Amino acid sequence: MCWVQMAETILSLRGITRDFGPFRAVDDITVGIEKGSITGLIGPNGAGKTTLFNVLCGTLAPTSGTVMLKGSDVTAMPSDRLFAAGLGRTFQIPRPFAKMSVLENVMLAPLAQTGEKLAGPFLRARDMRREEDAIRARAMEVLEFVTLDHLTDQAAGQISGGQMKLLELARVLMGDPDLILLDEPAAGVNPTLTRVLISKIEELNRAGKTFVIIEHDMDFVMQHCAPVIAMAEGRMVFHGSPEEAQNDPLLLEAYLGAAAID
């Protein structure tokens, strides 16, 4: 008898819809994201991609539908609880604390630190120092991984746009999430840092991390993402392999451009 192992679904969307008054930004999205995949999410501006991300991350509650993460219902769960549950997200426009150092930005990421509690500095000073030392050591490891360890003391607002994208990834990695959502990671990033970012995504993926990536760079998507999901006017209009995407008439005409595939 031949046994076929089914892929494990880490994120499941069931009928996700999001309305803004009479406007339907996301319309009945049902799809599963396989554990260990790098899923590319494409579509024209206004297709609903970022709104869908915001629903997945708890920034917006869906009008209807269910979000399941690792088999648990996390629909409309607040972002901090989702982060603790294993879902991290970066933004198209990085949002560092500009006047704080790169290292301080990364050290802020872990949740429920002792020093954040009112009594922490007074009643648990030794625990707080021990915890801070551990967080600092972990932050330095993460910054070395994303090649920003030479900028630890630099103000985050003074580094380049590409370096800010890597800093966003570093902050997410401090939570050691199972699933990472990236919103246009290559946008505005020079080719050298784009290659660094791609190499880190692929290294993390080999280590077991799952990614969903919004990206307009079709070369990036076709070379590094599988499967590919396409949205238009809030609906999912395609879900398949990069090879299938490059031969889909709708995508060739609407998104990819036939000339780009020749």
Stockholm file with secondary structure:
# STOCKHOLM 1.0

chainA/1-262         MCWVQMAETILSLRGITRDFGPFRAVDDITVGIEKGSITGLIGPNGAGKTTLFNVLCGTLAPTSGTVMLKGSDVTAMPSDRLFAAGLGRTFQIPRPFAKMSVLENVMLAPLAQTGEKLAGPFLRARDMRREEDAIRARAMEVLEFVTLDHLTDQAAGQISGGQMKLLELARVLMGDPDLILLDEPAAGVNPTLTRVLISKIEELNRAGKTFVIIEHDMDFVMQHCAPVIAMAEGRMVFHGSPEEAQNDPLLLEAYLGAAAID
#=GR chainA/1-262 SS CCCCCCCCEEEEEEEEEEEETTEEEEEEEEEEEETTCEEEEECCTTSSHHHHHHHHTTSSCCSEEEEEETTEECTTCCHHHHHHHTEEECCSSCCCCTTSBHHHHHHTCSSSCGGGSTTHHHHCHHHHHHHHHHHHHHHHHHHHHTTCGGGTTSBGGGSCHHHHHHHHHHHHHTTCCSEEEEESTTTTCCHHHHHHHHHHHHHHHHTTCEEEEECSCHHHHHHHCBSEEEEETTEEEEEECHHHHTTCHHHIIIIICHHHHC
#=GC SS_cons         CCCCCCCCEEEEEEEEEEEETTEEEEEEEEEEEETTCEEEEECCTTSSHHHHHHHHTTSSCCSEEEEEETTEECTTCCHHHHHHHTEEECCSSCCCCTTSBHHHHHHTCSSSCGGGSTTHHHHCHHHHHHHHHHHHHHHHHHHHHTTCGGGTTSBGGGSCHHHHHHHHHHHHHTTCCSEEEEESTTTTCCHHHHHHHHHHHHHHHHTTCEEEEECSCHHHHHHHCBSEEEEETTEEEEEECHHHHTTCHHHIIIIICHHHHC
//
